[in-house]
Amino acid sequence: MTPAYILLLFFQCSCVSGQLVSGYNFSPLANLALKVSVDEVNRQSSNFNLHRPTSSVVRQITPGRDNTYDILLDFGIKETVCPKYTRRPYRNSCRFKQGRLASEKLCSSLVRVGSMSVAPLGISCMAAFGSSSESSSEEVIIRRTGRVGSLS
């Protein structure tokens, strides 16, 4: 069996579209989806400090109409020392908060990315195992946020 058939079989078994898009780098779209997801979690969070991603995995990329892609990703976030009102681009320079009181969450999101807009369609987060700052493992769900951001 050729490697292309094995890859196609893997995608079919993983419930991912078997349509192979060759020669396209999806990393910028995935990074944008992660940025928008973390920004939305920070916007909705009741924490005083910002969160920053610790890990991310793209689960699925589905081509849509009008040159859009729906990106399903899982990611981890951890609380930083930067307050929410900090005006830093993407807050990558914020150090992670240390100790047992630092909030950690595992999240999953679906983000629609197009050539002119990006919209988080749904995000869910739950306390990470081992994070003692959360009193319960309650899931926070943001469904169909409807916020469409312009790419500038």
N, C-alpha and C positions, 0 to 999 in steps of 0.2 A: 504494500500500500504506500502511496506517495505521501509525503508530509502534508500536502495541501488537503488531501482527503481525511487524514487523521485530524487535522485542525478543524475542518468542516464538521466532522463527526463530533468532536469535542464541543463546538459551539452549539450544535443541535441538541446535544444531551444536556447542556447547561441552560437551555431555554433562551439562548441568545440568537439573534438573527444570524442565519447562515450566510448572509450577503457579505462577502469580503470586500472591504474598501482598501485597496492597495495604494501605497504611496502617500497616505494622509497621516499626519502626526496629530493625534487627538490630545496630546499633553496640554497645550494652551487652553483648550476647552475644559478639560478636567480640572486644571488649576483654577480657572475662572469659576467653575461650579463649586469647588471647595471654598473659594473666597466668599462667594455669595452665600453659601450655606452657613459658614462661620459667622459672617456679618449678621445674618438673620437670627441665628441662635443668640448672639450677643444683644441684638435689639429686643428680643423677646424675653431674655433671661432677667430674673429678678436680682441676680448678683450685682454687687457694686463694681466689681472688676471685670475686665474683658477676659474672654477665653481665646486660646490660640490652638491651632491643630497640632496634634502629636503624631498622627498617622492618617493615611487615607488609602482606600482601595476602590478603584472603579469596578463596579459590579456589572454594569451593562451600559452600552451606548446604543440608542435606537434612533435611526434617522427619521426625521419627520418631514412635514411639508415646508416649502419655502426656505430651504436651506437651514432648517433647525435640527437640533439634536436633543433628545431627552437623555440625561446622564444620571444614572443611579449610582450613588456612592455611599460607602461606609467610611466613617472617620472617627477618630478620637480627639477630644479636646480637653484642655486643662486650663484652670484659672491662672491668670497672670497677675503681676503686681500693678498693672496699669489700670487706673479708673476708667469707667466707660466714656467719660467726656474727653479723654485724650484724643488729640487730633493727629494721629500718626497714620500714614498710609499702610493699611492692612495690618498694622500693629505687630509686625514681625520683630521689631526691636524690643518688645515687651518681654521681660524675663518671666519665667514660670514662677508662681508662688510655691514655696517649699513647705514641707511639713504636712501634718495630718489634716489641717484645715483647708487645704487646697482642693477645690472641687474638680473632679474628673468625670467625664461623661463619654458614653459611646453613642454615636449618632448615625442615622441613615437619612439620606435626602434624595429627592428627585428634582432635578433642575433642568429647565428648558433653556438652551443656549442657541441664539440665532445670530445672524450677522449684525443686527442692530439692537438687540435687546437680550436680556437675561432675566429669568423669572424662577424663583424657588416655588415649585408646585406642592411640595410637602416635605416636612422635616420631623423626625422623631428622635428623641434623645432619652437615655436613661442613665442612672448613676452607674459608674464603672465599679466592678467588683474590687474591693479593697479600698475604695474611697470612703473614709469614715466621716467625711464632712456632710454626707447626705444621711438624713435620718430614715429614709425609705428608698426603695428602688422605683419610686413612681416614675411613670413615663410621661414626658412632656411631648405633646403632639401639636404640631403646627400644620394644619391641613389647608391645601389650596390657598396659599397666602395671597395670591392674586397681585402681589407687588411685582411690577415689571420695571426693571431698571434699564436705563439707557447706557449703552456702551460709549464712553467718551474717552 
